[in-house]
Every structure is written in C-alpha cells, then in structure tokens.
C-alpha cells in the first residue's frame, strides 16, 4: 500500500520519533509505514488520519496493479 505519511509528517516539521510518540508506536513502525514495508492496522490508520485531520483514503492509497 502506498501512502503520504512521510509527506504529511514533513509538512508538520516532525521527525519519525516525534510522530511515533504522538501515535504511541515505535519509530521503527513509522519508518516501516513510510517505506511501505508495513500496512497499518485499522485502529492505527484512524489515529493517523485523526492526527492529520484527513480521511484515511487521503493518506493510504491502494497499490496500482
């Protein structure tokens, strides 16, 4: 799954560690999400969307096959 997490995080001026603290996950989880190595659980996707005040589908995009 593709996502805009890095772009949104950088717009806020946050490090991966700062975002991780706000979402109560590890920095490694943020890195894995940003690099597409990990897809978030639904509860985590909702927390991310709430934090950035957007819809889940505005952040996470399905792979184009």
MODELLER restraints for C-alpha pairs under 7 A, 6 or more apart:
rsr = mdl.restraints
at = mdl.atoms
rsr.add(forms.Gaussian(group=physical.xy_distance, feature=features.Distance(at['CA:1:A'], at['CA:36:A']), mean=6.25, stdev=0.5))
rsr.add(forms.Gaussian(group=physical.xy_distance, feature=features.Distance(at['CA:1:A'], at['CA:39:A']), mean=6.66, stdev=0.5))
rsr.add(forms.Gaussian(group=physical.xy_distance, feature=features.Distance(at['CA:1:A'], at['CA:60:A']), mean=6.80, stdev=0.5))
rsr.add(forms.Gaussian(group=physical.xy_distance, feature=features.Distance(at['CA:1:A'], at['CA:61:A']), mean=5.96, stdev=0.5))
rsr.add(forms.Gaussian(group=physical.xy_distance, feature=features.Distance(at['CA:1:A'], at['CA:62:A']), mean=5.00, stdev=0.5))
rsr.add(forms.Gaussian(group=physical.xy_distance, feature=features.Distance(at['CA:1:A'], at['CA:63:A']), mean=5.07, stdev=0.5))
rsr.add(forms.Gaussian(group=physical.xy_distance, feature=features.Distance(at['CA:2:A'], at['CA:36:A']), mean=6.24, stdev=0.5))
rsr.add(forms.Gaussian(group=physical.xy_distance, feature=features.Distance(at['CA:2:A'], at['CA:60:A']), mean=5.96, stdev=0.5))
rsr.add(forms.Gaussian(group=physical.xy_distance, feature=features.Distance(at['CA:2:A'], at['CA:61:A']), mean=5.03, stdev=0.5))
rsr.add(forms.Gaussian(group=physical.xy_distance, feature=features.Distance(at['CA:2:A'], at['CA:62:A']), mean=6.10, stdev=0.5))
rsr.add(forms.Gaussian(group=physical.xy_distance, feature=features.Distance(at['CA:2:A'], at['CA:63:A']), mean=6.06, stdev=0.5))
rsr.add(forms.Gaussian(group=physical.xy_distance, feature=features.Distance(at['CA:3:A'], at['CA:34:A']), mean=6.97, stdev=0.5))
rsr.add(forms.Gaussian(group=physical.xy_distance, feature=features.Distance(at['CA:3:A'], at['CA:59:A']), mean=5.37, stdev=0.5))
rsr.add(forms.Gaussian(group=physical.xy_distance, feature=features.Distance(at['CA:3:A'], at['CA:60:A']), mean=4.32, stdev=0.5))
rsr.add(forms.Gaussian(group=physical.xy_distance, feature=features.Distance(at['CA:3:A'], at['CA:61:A']), mean=5.57, stdev=0.5))
rsr.add(forms.Gaussian(group=physical.xy_distance, feature=features.Distance(at['CA:4:A'], at['CA:59:A']), mean=5.09, stdev=0.5))
rsr.add(forms.Gaussian(group=physical.xy_distance, feature=features.Distance(at['CA:4:A'], at['CA:60:A']), mean=6.62, stdev=0.5))
rsr.add(forms.Gaussian(group=physical.xy_distance, feature=features.Distance(at['CA:5:A'], at['CA:34:A']), mean=5.91, stdev=0.5))
rsr.add(forms.Gaussian(group=physical.xy_distance, feature=features.Distance(at['CA:5:A'], at['CA:59:A']), mean=6.45, stdev=0.5))
rsr.add(forms.Gaussian(group=physical.xy_distance, feature=features.Distance(at['CA:6:A'], at['CA:34:A']), mean=5.72, stdev=0.5))
rsr.add(forms.Gaussian(group=physical.xy_distance, feature=features.Distance(at['CA:16:A'], at['CA:27:A']), mean=5.70, stdev=0.5))
rsr.add(forms.Gaussian(group=physical.xy_distance, feature=features.Distance(at['CA:16:A'], at['CA:30:A']), mean=6.11, stdev=0.5))
rsr.add(forms.Gaussian(group=physical.xy_distance, feature=features.Distance(at['CA:16:A'], at['CA:31:A']), mean=6.96, stdev=0.5))
rsr.add(forms.Gaussian(group=physical.xy_distance, feature=features.Distance(at['CA:17:A'], at['CA:27:A']), mean=4.97, stdev=0.5))
rsr.add(forms.Gaussian(group=physical.xy_distance, feature=features.Distance(at['CA:20:A'], at['CA:26:A']), mean=5.45, stdev=0.5))
rsr.add(forms.Gaussian(group=physical.xy_distance, feature=features.Distance(at['CA:20:A'], at['CA:27:A']), mean=5.23, stdev=0.5))
rsr.add(forms.Gaussian(group=physical.xy_distance, feature=features.Distance(at['CA:20:A'], at['CA:30:A']), mean=6.28, stdev=0.5))
rsr.add(forms.Gaussian(group=physical.xy_distance, feature=features.Distance(at['CA:23:A'], at['CA:47:A']), mean=6.84, stdev=0.5))
rsr.add(forms.Gaussian(group=physical.xy_distance, feature=features.Distance(at['CA:32:A'], at['CA:38:A']), mean=5.26, stdev=0.5))
rsr.add(forms.Gaussian(group=physical.xy_distance, feature=features.Distance(at['CA:33:A'], at['CA:39:A']), mean=6.22, stdev=0.5))
rsr.add(forms.Gaussian(group=physical.xy_distance, feature=features.Distance(at['CA:45:A'], at['CA:56:A']), mean=6.38, stdev=0.5))
rsr.add(forms.Gaussian(group=physical.xy_distance, feature=features.Distance(at['CA:46:A'], at['CA:56:A']), mean=6.54, stdev=0.5))
rsr.add(forms.Gaussian(group=physical.xy_distance, feature=features.Distance(at['CA:49:A'], at['CA:55:A']), mean=5.56, stdev=0.5))
rsr.add(forms.Gaussian(group=physical.xy_distance, feature=features.Distance(at['CA:49:A'], at['CA:56:A']), mean=5.31, stdev=0.5))
